[in-house]
Amino acid sequence: MIARIITCTVTPSKVNEFRTLLNNTLLPRVQSQPGFVQNIEALDPNTGQFSSTTVWQSRSDVENYDNGVFPEIAAKMSPLLNGNPTVQTLPVENSSTHSVKAAAATAR
């Protein structure tokens, strides 16, 4: 499994608009992608600090998402952000939810 971690700052005055766009338009698109497993988001509405971790079955699923739907999603989010998001892609080391342990994660 692969985790894709995005951090960014939403313009505080646009947090409600961001939430609506994310929940009604963007998240359903992400969830419909092949290999998508899970999404966890955190948002501080006072500062606009936002973090999203998506979990994918394989690195190729993440690459397909990055080269397919992500540019469209990033373009829709961009007007609501201060600066550019930071994106990291890392192998899942441990997950109690998905019964992944470090030894299994390195085997992929």
C-alpha positions in Angstrom: 0.0 0.0 0.0 1.0 3.6 -0.7 0.1 6.7 1.2 -0.1 10.1 -0.6 0.1 13.0 1.8 -1.0 16.5 0.7 -0.5 19.5 3.0 -1.6 23.1 2.1 -3.1 26.2 3.5 -6.6 27.2 2.6 -7.3 30.9 2.6 -9.2 31.2 5.9 -12.0 33.2 4.4 -12.5 30.5 1.8 -12.6 27.5 4.2 -16.4 26.9 3.8 -16.1 27.1 0.0 -13.2 24.7 0.1 -15.1 22.2 2.2 -18.1 22.3 -0.2 -15.9 21.8 -3.2 -13.9 19.1 -1.5 -16.9 17.1 -0.2 -19.3 17.5 -3.1 -17.0 17.4 -6.1 -13.3 16.5 -5.5 -13.5 13.7 -2.9 -16.0 11.6 -5.0 -13.7 11.9 -8.0 -10.7 10.7 -5.9 -12.7 7.8 -4.3 -13.8 6.6 -7.8 -10.2 6.1 -8.9 -8.9 2.5 -9.4 -6.8 1.4 -6.4 -8.2 4.0 -4.0 -8.5 2.6 -0.4 -9.0 5.4 2.1 -8.9 9.1 2.7 -8.2 10.9 6.0 -8.4 14.7 6.2 -7.6 17.2 8.8 -8.5 20.9 8.7 -8.0 23.8 11.1 -10.7 26.3 10.1 -9.0 29.1 12.0 -5.6 28.9 10.2 -6.6 27.0 7.0 -4.0 24.3 7.6 -5.2 21.2 5.7 -3.8 17.8 5.4 -5.1 14.9 3.4 -3.7 11.3 3.4 -5.0 9.0 0.7 -4.1 5.3 0.8 -3.8 3.4 -2.5 -3.3 -0.3 -3.3 -0.1 0.3 -5.4 2.4 2.8 -6.6 1.0 2.5 -10.1 -2.5 3.4 -8.9 -1.0 6.6 -7.4 0.9 7.3 -10.6 -2.3 6.9 -12.7 -4.1 9.3 -10.3 -1.2 11.8 -10.5 -1.2 11.7 -14.3 -5.0 11.6 -14.7 -7.4 13.2 -12.3 -5.0 15.1 -9.9 -4.1 18.0 -12.2 -7.8 18.7 -12.6 -8.4 18.6 -8.9 -5.4 20.7 -8.1 -6.6 23.4 -10.6 -10.0 23.5 -8.9 -8.4 23.8 -5.4 -5.7 26.4 -6.4 -7.9 29.5 -6.2 -8.8 28.7 -2.6 -5.2 28.1 -1.4 -2.4 30.3 -0.1 0.6 29.0 -2.1 1.1 25.5 -3.6 0.3 22.2 -1.9 3.1 19.9 -0.8 2.7 16.3 -2.0 4.6 13.3 -0.6 4.2 9.6 -1.7 5.4 7.0 0.8 5.0 3.3 1.3 2.6 2.5 4.2 4.8 1.2 7.0 2.0 0.2 9.5 -1.8 0.3 9.5 -4.0 -1.2 12.1 -7.0 -0.6 10.0 -5.6 -2.5 7.0 -3.5 -5.0 8.9 -0.3 -3.8 7.3 3.0 -4.3 9.3 6.4 -3.0 8.3 7.7 -6.4 7.1 4.7 -6.7 4.7 5.0 -3.2 3.5 8.6 -3.6 2.4 7.7 -6.8 0.6 5.8 -4.9 -2.1 
